[in-house]
Amino acid sequence: MTARWQASADAMPTHEPGNSFSAHRTLRPGVVRVEAQLRDFSFPTHSHEHLCIGLMRNGEYTSRYGLRRYRLGNGDVVLVNPGEVHDGRPSGCRGRTYTMLEVDPTAYERLCLDAVGRRWIEFPQAVSRNAPVRTALSAWLRALSGSDPDVEHETSTLLLGTLAEGDDRADPSPR
């Protein structure tokens, strides 16, 4: 059975020794930023109604998306479509640190329409190792924590435009 998971800026899993999550509201309604520092925490197989766009900051872990298992490390971008079944397990002994954006589907539709004139951009791969995608996501993460809606708009448009271009369709082989 697949669990359903939904974070919000008001409720997150509790802190466990060596494992912490914190959720933060962002400049963009419908987008929650989750910061995670995990030593040995495993997510069971689950899915959720929102989509996730994340950046691995440090460490590594393995995750199954659909029928494929990936090993993720520093700088990898995680792209999870709504309803996509996945899990997450520690890999090695270093733990992992990442930032994950949890985006409400209605907010995502607005972002896509604004950025590329389409209602939705489906993520064809669960993991991106594409430098322009990583750079655009990093810029949007900074802007979401700021106070300038014009910069946030510009950086979200850059990320979604980069994803929509198909530059990221190269197969990210499992490490």
N, CA, C and O atoms as a DFTB+ gen file, in Angstrom:
700 C
 N C O
     1  1       0.836      -1.179       0.000
     2  2       0.000       0.000       0.000
     3  2       0.878       1.238       0.000
     4  3       1.917       1.266       0.659
     5  1       0.470       2.245      -0.726
     6  2       1.228       3.478      -0.842
     7  2       0.678       4.513       0.122
     8  3      -0.524       4.779       0.144
     9  1       1.557       5.088       0.914
    10  2       1.152       6.149       1.832
    11  2       1.006       7.451       1.066
    12  3       1.591       7.608      -0.005
    13  1       0.236       8.384       1.599
    14  2       0.113       9.718       1.025
    15  2       0.815      10.670       1.972
    16  3       0.678      10.549       3.189
    17  1       1.556      11.603       1.434
    18  2       2.348      12.524       2.243
    19  2       2.059      13.933       1.797
    20  3       2.055      14.215       0.599
    21  1       1.817      14.824       2.734
    22  2       1.600      16.230       2.419
    23  2       2.243      17.045       3.520
    24  3       1.861      16.934       4.685
    25  1       3.201      17.848       3.163
    26  2       3.803      18.761       4.128
    27  2       3.093      20.095       4.019
    28  3       2.496      20.415       2.991
    29  1       3.163      20.846       5.058
    30  2       2.688      22.222       5.007
    31  2       3.619      23.041       5.876
    32  3       4.402      22.500       6.656
    33  1       3.525      24.329       5.734
    34  2       4.383      25.194       6.534
    35  2       3.963      25.161       8.002
    36  3       4.670      25.697       8.855
    37  1       2.832      24.546       8.306
    38  2       2.354      24.494       9.682
    39  2       2.563      23.145      10.356
    40  3       2.536      23.065      11.584
    41  1       2.771      22.079       9.576
    42  2       2.895      20.746      10.178
    43  2       3.939      19.934       9.435
    44  3       3.829      19.719       8.227
    45  1       4.939      19.489      10.150
    46  2       6.001      18.660       9.571
    47  2       6.273      17.513      10.530
    48  3       5.894      17.582      11.700
    49  1       6.931      16.450      10.047
    50  2       7.322      15.381      10.958
    51  2       8.183      15.952      12.091
    52  3       8.882      16.948      11.907
    53  1       8.125      15.339      13.213
    54  2       8.876      15.822      14.361
    55  2      10.367      15.570      14.182
    56  3      10.788      14.713      13.404
    57  1      11.144      16.337      14.919
    58  2      12.599      16.207      14.886
    59  2      13.016      14.922      15.600
    60  3      12.569      14.653      16.715
    61  1      13.861      14.142      14.964
    62  2      14.451      12.952      15.559
    63  2      15.946      13.186      15.606
    64  3      16.459      13.940      14.779
    65  1      16.667      12.580      16.526
    66  2      18.113      12.787      16.569
    67  2      18.770      12.516      15.214
    68  3      18.639      11.426      14.657
    69  1      19.471      13.513      14.698
    70  2      20.151      13.371      13.423
    71  2      19.266      13.576      12.204
    72  3      19.764      13.567      11.078
    73  1      17.972      13.760      12.400
    74  2      17.033      13.946      11.295
    75  2      16.139      15.142      11.597
    76  3      15.473      15.175      12.632
    77  1      16.122      16.118      10.704
    78  2      15.241      17.265      10.931
    79  2      14.648      17.758       9.619
    80  3      15.279      17.715       8.562
    81  1      13.415      18.226       9.729
    82  2      12.687      18.829       8.620
    83  2      12.200      20.189       9.095
    84  3      11.828      20.348      10.258
    85  1      12.203      21.153       8.213
    86  2      11.538      22.417       8.521
    87  2      10.855      22.901       7.250
    88  3      11.425      22.832       6.161
    89  1       9.631      23.389       7.399
    90  2       8.857      23.883       6.264
    91  2       8.723      25.392       6.385
    92  3       8.589      25.936       7.481
    93  1       8.763      26.056       5.236
    94  2       8.745      27.512       5.219
    95  2       7.808      28.005       4.123
    96  3       7.821      27.498       3.001
    97  1       6.996      28.999       4.466
    98  2       6.209      29.664       3.439
    99  2       7.175      30.394       2.513
   100  3       8.286      30.752       2.906
   101  1       6.737      30.603       1.293
   102  2       7.576      31.301       0.323
   103  2       6.819      32.514      -0.219
   104  3       5.649      32.736       0.095
   105  1       7.506      33.267      -1.020
   106  2       6.915      34.433      -1.665
   107  2       5.772      34.026      -2.589
   108  3       4.865      34.824      -2.824
   109  1       5.793      32.814      -3.112
   110  2       4.790      32.337      -4.070
   111  2       3.715      31.530      -3.345
   112  3       4.027      30.495      -2.757
   113  1       2.448      31.980      -3.369
   114  2       1.372      31.175      -2.774
   115  2       1.311      29.802      -3.440
   116  3       1.452      29.686      -4.657
   117  1       1.100      28.767      -2.633
   118  2       1.009      27.405      -3.146
   119  2       2.336      26.688      -3.251
   120  3       2.386      25.547      -3.710
   121  1       3.430      27.346      -2.827
   122  2       4.752      26.735      -2.853
   123  2       5.332      26.760      -1.442
   124  3       5.502      27.827      -0.851
   125  1       5.631      25.583      -0.911
   126  2       6.241      25.439       0.414
   127  2       7.668      24.933       0.218
   128  3       7.904      23.996      -0.545
   129  1       8.619      25.562       0.918
   130  2      10.024      25.120       0.867
   131  2      10.301      24.263       2.089
   132  3      10.077      24.689       3.222
   133  1      10.789      23.051       1.855
   134  2      11.123      22.130       2.938
   135  2      12.636      21.953       2.956
   136  3      13.244      21.600       1.946
   137  1      13.231      22.203       4.110
   138  2      14.661      21.962       4.315
   139  2      14.785      20.676       5.129
   140  3      14.134      20.521       6.162
   141  1      15.615      19.768       4.660
   142  2      15.786      18.492       5.355
   143  2      17.264      18.206       5.561
   144  3      18.080      18.364       4.653
   145  1      17.589      17.780       6.779
   146  2      18.908      17.261       7.115
   147  2      18.658      15.894       7.723
   148  3      18.133      15.775       8.831
   149  1      19.044      14.858       6.978
   150  2      18.670      13.502       7.358
   151  2      19.905      12.627       7.442
   152  3      20.672      12.508       6.487
   153  1      20.078      12.026       8.585
   154  2      21.204      11.104       8.778
   155  2      20.820       9.705       8.335
   156  3      21.542       9.066       7.570
   157  1      19.664       9.225       8.827
   158  2      19.283       7.840       8.550
   159  2      17.783       7.669       8.317
   160  3      17.267       6.556       8.406
   161  1      17.092       8.745       8.023
   162  2      15.646       8.697       7.830
   163  2      15.320       8.082       6.472
   164  3      15.954       8.410       5.469
   165  1      14.333       7.193       6.440
   166  2      13.837       6.600       5.199
   167  2      12.379       6.973       5.013
   168  3      11.585       6.907       5.951
   169  1      12.035       7.363       3.800
   170  2      10.638       7.562       3.454
   171  2      10.100       6.249       2.925
   172  3      10.727       5.634       2.061
   173  1       8.960       5.804       3.419
   174  2       8.364       4.592       2.837
   175  2       7.840       4.912       1.433
   176  3       7.772       6.075       1.036
   177  1       7.482       3.892       0.708
   178  2       6.865       4.085      -0.592
   179  2       5.606       4.921      -0.400
   180  3       4.747       4.599       0.421
   181  1       5.512       6.002      -1.175
   182  2       4.382       6.910      -1.025
   183  2       4.196       7.720      -2.307
   184  3       4.997       7.633      -3.238
   185  1       3.144       8.491      -2.333
   186  2       2.892       9.461      -3.389
   187  2       2.187      10.645      -2.749
   188  3       1.809      10.585      -1.579
   189  1       2.010      11.706      -3.497
   190  2       1.285      12.869      -2.989
   191  2       0.638      13.610      -4.140
   192  3       0.983      13.410      -5.304
   193  1      -0.306      14.470      -3.795
   194  2      -1.057      15.206      -4.807
   195  2      -0.273      16.400      -5.343
   196  3      -0.511      16.835      -6.470
   197  1       0.645      16.930      -4.563
   198  2       1.460      18.050      -5.037
   199  2       2.650      17.508      -5.829
   200  3       2.922      16.307      -5.811
   201  1       3.353      18.398      -6.518
   202  2       4.576      17.979      -7.186
   203  2       5.752      18.512      -6.387
   204  3       5.621      19.461      -5.615
   205  1       6.889      17.892      -6.585
   206  2       8.098      18.270      -5.848
   207  2       9.222      18.578      -6.825
   208  3       9.432      17.884      -7.819
   209  1       9.926      19.641      -6.500
   210  2      11.131      20.028      -7.234
   211  2      12.185      20.259      -6.171
   212  3      12.050      21.170      -5.354
   213  1      13.244      19.443      -6.166
   214  2      14.210      19.522      -5.082
   215  2      15.647      19.569      -5.554
   216  3      15.969      19.178      -6.676
   217  1      16.503      20.057      -4.673
   218  2      17.934      20.160      -4.932
   219  2      18.700      19.467      -3.821
   220  3      18.582      19.829      -2.650
   221  1      19.483      18.473      -4.195
   222  2      20.375      17.806      -3.236
   223  2      21.533      18.753      -2.931
   224  3      22.237      19.205      -3.834
   225  1      21.715      19.043      -1.657
   226  2      22.755      19.987      -1.245
   227  2      24.026      19.273      -0.776
   228  3      25.138      19.766      -0.967
   229  1      23.839      18.105      -0.159
   230  2      24.983      17.393       0.400
   231  2      24.591      15.944       0.647
   232  3      23.425      15.646       0.909
   233  1      25.564      15.046       0.564
   234  2      25.321      13.643       0.868
   235  2      24.744      12.895      -0.314
   236  3      24.873      13.307      -1.467
   237  1      24.105      11.783       0.006
   238  2      23.520      10.960      -1.046
   239  2      22.410      10.092      -0.475
   240  3      22.336       9.853       0.731
   241  1      21.555       9.629      -1.368
   242  2      20.513       8.670      -1.012
   243  2      20.075       7.944      -2.264
   244  3      20.408       8.349      -3.377
   245  1      19.328       6.871      -2.080
   246  2      18.731       6.176      -3.205
   247  2      17.225       6.340      -3.132
   248  3      16.642       6.443      -2.052
   249  1      16.616       6.361      -4.294
   250  2      15.172       6.521      -4.357
   251  2      14.641       5.761      -5.554
   252  3      15.242       5.748      -6.628
   253  1      13.508       5.134      -5.343
   254  2      12.822       4.450      -6.437
   255  2      11.715       5.372      -6.917
   256  3      10.889       5.837      -6.132
   257  1      11.712       5.626      -8.209
   258  2      10.643       6.360      -8.878
   259  2      10.077       5.417      -9.916
   260  3      10.774       5.014     -10.848
   261  1       8.822       5.067      -9.756
   262  2       8.249       4.070     -10.649
   263  2       8.991       2.763     -10.471
   264  3       9.064       2.242      -9.358
   265  1       9.538       2.228     -11.535
   266  2      10.229       0.941     -11.471
   267  2      11.749       1.086     -11.440
   268  3      12.463       0.085     -11.499
   269  1      12.241       2.288     -11.351
   270  2      13.681       2.526     -11.457
   271  2      14.238       3.099     -10.158
   272  3      13.625       3.969      -9.540
   273  1      15.398       2.606      -9.753
   274  2      16.064       3.126      -8.552
   275  2      17.214       4.027      -8.986
   276  3      17.996       3.681      -9.872
   277  1      17.300       5.192      -8.343
   278  2      18.337       6.175      -8.624
   279  2      19.200       6.380      -7.390
   280  3      18.728       6.257      -6.260
   281  1      20.452       6.688      -7.614
   282  2      21.335       7.144      -6.545
   283  2      21.545       8.633      -6.785
   284  3      22.038       9.043      -7.835
   285  1      21.165       9.433      -5.798
   286  2      21.234      10.879      -5.930
   287  2      22.345      11.433      -5.058
   288  3      22.612      10.927      -3.968
   289  1      22.987      12.477      -5.553
   290  2      24.068      13.104      -4.813
   291  2      24.064      14.607      -4.985
   292  3      23.116      15.180      -5.522
   293  1      25.129      15.242      -4.526
   294  2      25.261      16.698      -4.541
   295  2      24.908      17.284      -5.902
   296  3      25.415      16.844      -6.934
   297  1      24.034      18.278      -5.886
   298  2      23.695      18.999      -7.102
   299  2      22.627      18.369      -7.962
   300  3      22.179      18.991      -8.926
   301  1      22.199      17.152      -7.653
   302  2      21.134      16.532      -8.435
   303  2      19.806      17.232      -8.152
   304  3      19.540      17.670      -7.033
   305  1      18.992      17.323      -9.182
   306  2      17.660      17.910      -9.064
   307  2      16.646      16.779      -9.110
   308  3      16.700      15.916      -9.986
   309  1      15.726      16.792      -8.162
   310  2      14.669      15.783      -8.053
   311  2      13.381      16.385      -8.596
   312  3      13.013      17.502      -8.233
   313  1      12.693      15.643      -9.470
   314  2      11.460      16.112     -10.099
   315  2      10.396      15.030      -9.932
   316  3      10.486      13.970     -10.552
   317  1       9.397      15.288      -9.103
   318  2       8.380      14.284      -8.798
   319  2       7.017      14.807      -9.227
   320  3       6.532      15.811      -8.707
   321  1       6.403      14.113     -10.185
   322  2       5.055      14.463     -10.630
   323  2       4.035      14.044      -9.580
   324  3       4.285      13.103      -8.826
   325  1       2.888      14.721      -9.513
   326  2       1.833      14.296      -8.591
   327  2       1.426      12.849      -8.864
   328  3       1.331      12.427     -10.017
   329  1       1.191      12.107      -7.807
   330  2       0.763      10.718      -7.931
   331  2       1.869       9.733      -8.227
   332  3       1.624       8.527      -8.258
   333  1       3.077      10.212      -8.445
   334  2       4.198       9.328      -8.771
   335  2       4.664       8.597      -7.509
   336  3       4.967       9.226      -6.495
   337  1       4.717       7.291      -7.581
   338  2       5.111       6.470      -6.447
   339  2       6.636       6.501      -6.320
   340  3       7.356       6.269      -7.291
   341  1       7.112       6.788      -5.118
   342  2       8.553       6.874      -4.875
   343  2       8.850       6.616      -3.404
   344  3       7.949       6.590      -2.566
   345  1      10.127       6.426      -3.108
   346  2      10.579       6.279      -1.727
   347  2      11.902       7.010      -1.593
   348  3      12.343       7.659      -2.541
   349  1      12.541       6.921      -0.448
   350  2      13.844       7.537      -0.249
   351  2      14.565       6.860       0.893
   352  3      14.029       6.744       1.995
   353  1      15.802       6.406       0.627
   354  2      16.570       5.695       1.651
   355  2      17.982       6.262       1.729
   356  3      18.535       6.706       0.723
   357  1      18.560       6.245       2.921
   358  2      19.943       6.690       3.022
   359  2      20.854       5.789       2.204
   360  3      20.576       4.604       2.014
   361  1      21.931       6.365       1.731
   362  2      22.908       5.629       0.955
   363  2      24.273       5.991       1.511
   364  3      24.641       7.166       1.525
   365  1      25.011       5.029       1.958
   366  2      26.290       5.331       2.590
   367  2      26.067       5.819       4.010
   368  3      24.987       5.638       4.572
   369  1      27.075       6.429       4.583
   370  2      26.970       6.828       5.994
   371  2      26.976       8.333       6.182
   372  3      27.024       8.802       7.319
   373  1      26.928       9.109       5.100
   374  2      27.025      10.556       5.223
   375  2      25.704      11.238       5.491
   376  3      25.694      12.391       5.924
   377  1      24.601      10.582       5.254
   378  2      23.318      11.256       5.352
   379  2      23.090      12.133       4.130
   380  3      23.770      11.995       3.113
   381  1      22.107      13.050       4.248
   382  2      21.790      13.916       3.124
   383  2      21.131      15.199       3.604
   384  3      20.450      15.236       4.628
   385  1      21.358      16.235       2.835
   386  2      20.729      17.529       3.053
   387  2      20.135      17.958       1.723
   388  3      20.802      17.906       0.690
   389  1      18.873      18.383       1.755
   390  2      18.254      18.841       0.515
   391  2      17.208      19.898       0.797
   392  3      16.727      20.050       1.920
   393  1      16.873      20.618      -0.249
   394  2      15.766      21.567      -0.236
   395  2      14.742      21.066      -1.238
   396  3      15.079      20.784      -2.388
   397  1      13.496      20.954      -0.805
   398  2      12.429      20.459      -1.667
   399  2      11.318      21.501      -1.715
   400  3      10.867      21.986      -0.678
   401  1      10.884      21.838      -2.910
   402  2       9.707      22.682      -3.071
   403  2       8.508      21.788      -3.298
   404  3       8.507      20.956      -4.206
   405  1       7.496      21.956      -2.480
   406  2       6.239      21.235      -2.646
   407  2       5.255      22.226      -3.247
   408  3       4.894      23.220      -2.618
   409  1       4.823      21.941      -4.481
   410  2       4.041      22.891      -5.256
   411  2       2.629      22.356      -5.461
   412  3       2.428      21.278      -6.020
   413  1       1.677      23.120      -5.005
   414  2       0.272      22.795      -5.184
   415  2      -0.048      22.753      -6.686
   416  3       0.398      23.631      -7.425
   417  1      -0.811      21.753      -7.153
   418  2      -1.096      21.651      -8.596
   419  2      -1.723      22.912      -9.206
   420  3      -1.405      23.262     -10.342
   421  1      -2.589      23.585      -8.485
   422  2      -3.200      24.814      -9.016
   423  2      -2.147      25.905      -9.191
   424  3      -2.145      26.615     -10.197
   425  1      -1.258      26.037      -8.218
   426  2      -0.171      27.014      -8.329
   427  2       0.758      26.640      -9.483
   428  3       1.238      27.517     -10.201
   429  1       1.013      25.349      -9.664
   430  2       1.885      24.896     -10.754
   431  2       1.269      25.208     -12.118
   432  3       1.975      25.629     -13.034
   433  1      -0.030      25.007     -12.256
   434  2      -0.693      25.356     -13.510
   435  2      -0.495      26.831     -13.838
   436  3      -0.196      27.186     -14.979
   437  1      -0.663      27.690     -12.830
   438  2      -0.468      29.128     -13.050
   439  2       0.969      29.429     -13.452
   440  3       1.212      30.236     -14.349
   441  1       1.929      28.774     -12.781
   442  2       3.338      28.970     -13.116
   443  2       3.619      28.554     -14.562
   444  3       4.284      29.280     -15.301
   445  1       3.117      27.395     -14.961
   446  2       3.346      26.897     -16.321
   447  2       2.705      27.802     -17.370
   448  3       3.331      28.121     -18.381
   449  1       1.470      28.212     -17.135
   450  2       0.797      29.104     -18.085
   451  2       1.587      30.394     -18.261
   452  3       1.775      30.876     -19.378
   453  1       2.039      30.937     -17.156
   454  2       2.780      32.185     -17.197
   455  2       4.132      32.015     -17.885
   456  3       4.550      32.881     -18.653
   457  1       4.815      30.908     -17.614
   458  2       6.173      30.705     -18.133
   459  2       6.197      30.284     -19.598
   460  3       6.992      30.803     -20.381
   461  1       5.328      29.347     -19.969
   462  2       5.423      28.760     -21.317
   463  2       4.094      28.686     -22.061
   464  3       4.037      28.161     -23.173
   465  1       3.026      29.206     -21.461
   466  2       1.739      29.220     -22.155
   467  2       1.040      27.883     -22.213
   468  3       0.084      27.717     -22.970
   469  1       1.499      26.925     -21.425
   470  2       0.849      25.607     -21.315
   471  2       0.402      25.412     -19.878
   472  3       0.986      25.979     -18.955
   473  1      -0.642      24.603     -19.691
   474  2      -1.160      24.378     -18.341
   475  2      -0.274      23.481     -17.499
   476  3      -0.348      23.526     -16.271
   477  1       0.561      22.667     -18.125
   478  2       1.320      21.687     -17.342
   479  2       2.599      21.301     -18.063
   480  3       2.613      21.170     -19.287
   481  1       3.653      21.121     -17.320
   482  2       4.894      20.545     -17.831
   483  2       5.122      19.266     -17.043
   484  3       5.409      19.302     -15.846
   485  1       4.993      18.141     -17.725
   486  2       5.212      16.835     -17.089
   487  2       6.717      16.586     -17.021
   488  3       7.436      16.841     -17.987
   489  1       7.184      16.094     -15.891
   490  2       8.603      15.770     -15.761
   491  2       8.850      14.393     -16.372
   492  3       8.337      13.399     -15.857
   493  1       9.624      14.308     -17.459
   494  2       9.850      13.014     -18.097
   495  2      10.834      12.136     -17.333
   496  3      10.818      10.915     -17.488
   497  1      11.682      12.735     -16.520
   498  2      12.669      12.007     -15.719
   499  2      12.551      12.457     -14.270
   500  3      12.210      13.609     -14.001
   501  1      12.826      11.571     -13.355
   502  2      12.752      11.888     -11.929
   503  2      13.989      12.613     -11.417
   504  3      13.941      13.264     -10.373
   505  1      15.086      12.506     -12.139
   506  2      16.345      13.102     -11.700
   507  2      16.959      13.867     -12.858
   508  3      17.006      13.377     -13.987
   509  1      17.432      15.076     -12.568
   510  2      18.141      15.869     -13.568
   511  2      19.551      16.152     -13.071
   512  3      19.766      16.513     -11.914
   513  1      20.487      15.980     -13.965
   514  2      21.876      16.367     -13.686
   515  2      22.305      17.441     -14.683
   516  3      23.488      17.596     -14.985
   517  1      21.335      18.164     -15.177
   518  2      21.518      19.202     -16.176
   519  2      21.882      20.510     -15.474
   520  3      21.116      21.000     -14.644
   521  1      23.052      21.081     -15.804
   522  2      23.539      22.294     -15.130
   523  2      22.583      23.482     -15.277
   524  3      22.366      24.180     -14.287
   525  1      21.999      23.754     -16.450
   526  2      21.064      24.880     -16.520
   527  2      19.823      24.698     -15.632
   528  3      19.315      25.671     -15.077
   529  1      19.341      23.470     -15.499
   530  2      18.200      23.208     -14.604
   531  2      18.611      23.478     -13.158
   532  3      17.882      24.136     -12.417
   533  1      19.767      22.975     -12.760
   534  2      20.271      23.180     -11.392
   535  2      20.459      24.672     -11.101
   536  3      20.081      25.147     -10.030
   537  1      21.038      25.407     -12.046
   538  2      21.269      26.838     -11.862
   539  2      19.957      27.597     -11.751
   540  3      19.814      28.470     -10.895
   541  1      18.991      27.270     -12.617
   542  2      17.691      27.942     -12.583
   543  2      16.946      27.626     -11.287
   544  3      16.321      28.511     -10.704
   545  1      17.005      26.376     -10.833
   546  2      16.354      26.016      -9.572
   547  2      17.009      26.750      -8.406
   548  3      16.307      27.259      -7.532
   549  1      18.313      26.813      -8.376
   550  2      19.014      27.523      -7.296
   551  2      18.589      28.988      -7.243
   552  3      18.383      29.541      -6.162
   553  1      18.460      29.613      -8.409
   554  2      18.032      31.016      -8.456
   555  2      16.601      31.165      -7.943
   556  3      16.298      32.107      -7.211
   557  1      15.717      30.233      -8.328
   558  2      14.329      30.325      -7.860
   559  2      14.252      30.098      -6.358
   560  3      13.481      30.775      -5.677
   561  1      15.026      29.168      -5.828
   562  2      15.033      28.943      -4.377
   563  2      15.420      30.216      -3.642
   564  3      14.788      30.571      -2.647
   565  1      16.459      30.913      -4.122
   566  2      16.868      32.176      -3.486
   567  2      15.747      33.212      -3.571
   568  3      15.452      33.892      -2.588
   569  1      15.130      33.329      -4.733
   570  2      14.082      34.323      -4.939
   571  2      12.846      34.036      -4.090
   572  3      12.207      34.965      -3.597
   573  1      12.510      32.780      -3.917
   574  2      11.342      32.425      -3.101
   575  2      11.508      32.827      -1.646
   576  3      10.523      33.039      -0.940
   577  1      12.755      32.934      -1.195
   578  2      13.022      33.348       0.184
   579  2      13.150      34.862       0.304
   580  3      13.277      35.390       1.409
   581  1      13.118      35.548      -0.807
   582  2      13.294      36.994      -0.809
   583  2      11.988      37.747      -0.681
   584  3      10.983      37.215      -0.209
   585  1      12.023      38.992      -1.111
   586  2      10.845      39.848      -0.974
   587  2      10.463      40.535      -2.290
   588  3       9.554      41.365      -2.308
   589  1      11.143      40.200      -3.384
   590  2      10.882      40.862      -4.658
   591  2      10.092      39.939      -5.585
   592  3      10.649      38.987      -6.133
   593  1       8.791      40.216      -5.765
   594  2       7.977      39.339      -6.616
   595  2       8.421      39.337      -8.080
   596  3       8.205      38.352      -8.785
   597  1       9.035      40.422      -8.542
   598  2       9.511      40.451      -9.928
   599  2      10.664      39.472     -10.131
   600  3      10.717      38.779     -11.147
   601  1      11.580      39.412      -9.176
   602  2      12.697      38.467      -9.264
   603  2      12.180      37.032      -9.154
   604  3      12.645      36.144      -9.869
   605  1      11.221      36.810      -8.261
   606  2      10.636      35.468      -8.121
   607  2       9.979      35.057      -9.434
   608  3      10.159      33.927      -9.887
   609  1       9.230      35.952     -10.041
   610  2       8.563      35.661     -11.315
   611  2       9.591      35.337     -12.397
   612  3       9.429      34.367     -13.137
   613  1      10.629      36.133     -12.488
   614  2      11.667      35.926     -13.496
   615  2      12.364      34.575     -13.330
   616  3      12.608      33.872     -14.310
   617  1      12.682      34.219     -12.087
   618  2      13.415      32.968     -11.856
   619  2      12.523      31.740     -12.016
   620  3      12.986      30.703     -12.490
   621  1      11.257      31.839     -11.630
   622  2      10.351      30.700     -11.849
   623  2      10.142      30.486     -13.346
   624  3      10.091      29.347     -13.811
   625  1      10.023      31.564     -14.088
   626  2       9.864      31.475     -15.538
   627  2      11.100      30.844     -16.182
   628  3      10.983      30.030     -17.098
   629  1      12.277      31.224     -15.699
   630  2      13.521      30.648     -16.220
   631  2      13.561      29.137     -15.985
   632  3      13.876      28.375     -16.899
   633  1      13.240      28.703     -14.758
   634  2      13.268      27.272     -14.465
   635  2      12.272      26.510     -15.320
   636  3      12.633      25.525     -15.964
   637  1      11.032      26.950     -15.334
   638  2      10.016      26.207     -16.080
   639  2      10.269      26.262     -17.580
   640  3       9.995      25.296     -18.291
   641  1      10.784      27.373     -18.061
   642  2      11.153      27.448     -19.475
   643  2      12.269      26.477     -19.810
   644  3      12.247      25.839     -20.863
   645  1      13.244      26.361     -18.921
   646  2      14.352      25.417     -19.126
   647  2      13.846      23.981     -19.126
   648  3      14.253      23.176     -19.962
   649  1      12.964      23.663     -18.194
   650  2      12.390      22.311     -18.155
   651  2      11.555      22.024     -19.408
   652  3      11.599      20.919     -19.947
   653  1      10.801      23.017     -19.865
   654  2       9.920      22.821     -21.016
   655  2      10.692      22.684     -22.325
   656  3      10.201      22.064     -23.268
   657  1      11.890      23.253     -22.395
   658  2      12.688      23.187     -23.621
   659  2      13.094      21.771     -23.980
   660  3      13.435      21.492     -25.130
   661  1      13.060      20.875     -23.002
   662  2      13.470      19.507     -23.275
   663  2      14.968      19.318     -23.169
   664  3      15.489      18.263     -23.530
   665  1      15.680      20.352     -22.667
   666  2      17.124      20.226     -22.475
   667  2      17.452      19.129     -21.481
   668  3      18.586      18.655     -21.410
   669  1      16.457      18.734     -20.720
   670  2      16.712      17.809     -19.628
   671  2      16.320      16.385     -19.965
   672  3      16.203      15.558     -19.060
   673  1      16.117      16.078     -21.199
   674  2      15.625      14.743     -21.553
   675  2      16.715      13.695     -21.657
   676  3      16.426      12.522     -21.891
   677  1      17.965      14.101     -21.487
   678  2      19.043      13.091     -21.475
   679  2      18.810      12.157     -20.292
   680  3      18.508      12.603     -19.185
   681  1      18.952      10.887     -20.535
   682  2      18.694       9.874     -19.517
   683  2      19.703       9.972     -18.385
   684  3      20.894       9.747     -18.602
   685  1      19.246      10.309     -17.165
   686  2      20.185      10.373     -16.041
   687  2      20.444       8.967     -15.488
   688  3      19.748       8.505     -14.584
   689  1      21.410       8.329     -16.020
   690  2      21.714       6.960     -15.609
   691  2      21.872       6.872     -14.104
   692  3      22.453       7.763     -13.485
   693  1      21.363       5.812     -13.514
   694  2      21.597       5.626     -12.082
   695  2      23.088       5.598     -11.805
   696  3      23.862       5.021     -12.569
   697  1      23.485       6.226     -10.705
   698  2      24.908       6.275     -10.358
   699  2      25.341       4.958      -9.791
   700  3      26.508       4.793      -9.436
